[in-house]
Amino acid sequence: GHLIHDWSVVAAHAVPPALEGATEWASKAVMDGILGLVLGLMLIPIGEKIVTPLWRSIFSRKSRSHA
């Protein structure tokens, strides 16, 4: 949980003090964005193979029972 924050603090200490805050924020935003993109791409197949079939089976039963 703290790894991205720790890395952004390290990056912030590599620049002049006047730029530390902006560097920490920007580096954390970039790393969070990359992590989110990777996790999202990994979850797409799970959604297609598991969640979508379950969703369709649940709601197709409900629609058949109401007909």
Order of alpha helices (4+ residues) and beta strands (2+ residues): alpha-alpha-alpha
